[in-house]
Amino acid sequence: MERVLHYEIDRSGSGLPIGIFLRRQGYSRHVLTQIKSSGPNILLNGCPVYTNQPLREGDRLTVRIPETEGSGSILPRPVPFSILYEDEDILAVNKPAGTPVHPSPGNYENTLANGLARYFQTKQEPFVFRCVNRLDRDTTGLLLLARHALSAALLSSQMAGRRIHRTYRALALGHLPASGTIDTPIGRKPGSIIERCADPEKGETAVTHFRTLARFPGYSYLELHLETGRTHQIRVHLASIGHPLLGDSLYGPGDSPLIGRQALHSWGLDFVHPITKEAVHFAAPLPSDMQALLGPDFIPL
């Protein structure tokens, strides 16, 4: 796959060296180095140029972003997932429960990355796994992936700047207020490499906003927005206020007879498309196990 981008130079770009112009478009030094090192991929009015060449109003700058080598260590395997959106720059997928995102010890062939490698293999396209957000193995829903190095750099910048807005849906034990904010630092639990805990003294800043959408006997249906992205943030925060997720065996009272996993779903993502600069909203439908706990007549917002 080769992504080709064109820029029509106007007065604001006139006089700028090509390298400076591209940095202003969001190209990192690393991405520019990759582009320059793999061939004559920067063309001015159809001719190869160096990045110190100044631009003039009316010029046409073309940049090729090659992708010739894939993530060879990720084995293509038929791991299920569904595609919600795909273009030349980004991919939004809906991850099912029980599917790890990345390969790890003991999970080399059953991850979302394996399924995506298989998908791109069938398309005969090189595949590099560039996942923008993270989900736990048993959390369902939206994952955003970058299709090339430039979109990855731009989306990573948005994520670091908290400009990718993540919305989750969850089922938590008990009845919560109509809305609220949990502002409690989170740190690693002493003696554990997996668990996190509320740690007001040494933890990292973590902020979660919630809204109660409905209440049922013994549990509430919530919408949550993250300001920060700490590991297990929603799970730790809800447990810290006495309302752990249904089915959360790590931070809750144990396995639930109602659902076989933590009842957490990555429902929505709002961000600016890295290349078109248009506002984008994606939403993933609630999975069947959570929908069943809302009842057949309940229509999720």
Beta strands, then each sheet from edge to edge (+ up, - down):
strand 1: 2-8
strand 2: 42-44
strand 3: 47-48
strand 4: 60-66
strand 5: 82-86
strand 6: 90-95
strand 7: 140-146
strand 8: 165-173
strand 9: 179-183
strand 10: 186-188
strand 11: 196-198
strand 12: 207-216
strand 13: 219-226
strand 14: 264-272
strand 15: 279-283
sheet 1: 1+ 4- 2+ 3-
sheet 2: 5+ 6- 7+ 14+ 8- 13+ 12- 9+
sheet 3: 5+ 6- 7+ 14+ 15-
sheet 4: 10+ 11-
end
